Amino acid sequence: QVQLVESGGGLVQPGGSLRLSCAASGIIFSIYTMGWYRQAPGKQRELVADITSIYSRNYADSVKGRFTISRDNAKNTVYLQMNNLKPEDTAVYYCTADLNIRRVWGQGTQVTVSS
């Protein structure tokens, strides 16, 4: 059974930083593209960043230069380092694994950027 467990969300002031982690189990982690999506209240879920098995990275325009996605295949974990956070980054952040035939989602972690 595939499981993705996110951690690291919380409340942070504008300009602050957070690092999200997502631990995967039940898959051969190293061969799949992993990613982070987010969903703000009343909005559609959107891609934040993803990273392929060969470490190719893709970012939403709104987070380029502020967020960094990385992976540690030895730990079956993907990370999202978020710097210079803005109130518009407030959302539930979801970890995802693209297993080609289907996409698996974590339960989500809340990130709130507010003074």
Beta strands, then each sheet from edge to edge (+ up, - down):
strand 1: 3-7
strand 2: 10-12
strand 3: 18-25
strand 4: 33-39
strand 5: 46-51
strand 6: 57-59
strand 7: 67-72
strand 8: 77-82
strand 9: 91-98
strand 10: 103-105
strand 11: 109-113
sheet 1: 1+ 3- 8+ 7-
sheet 2: 2+ 11+ 9- 4+ 5- 6+
sheet 3: 2+ 11+ 9- 10+
end
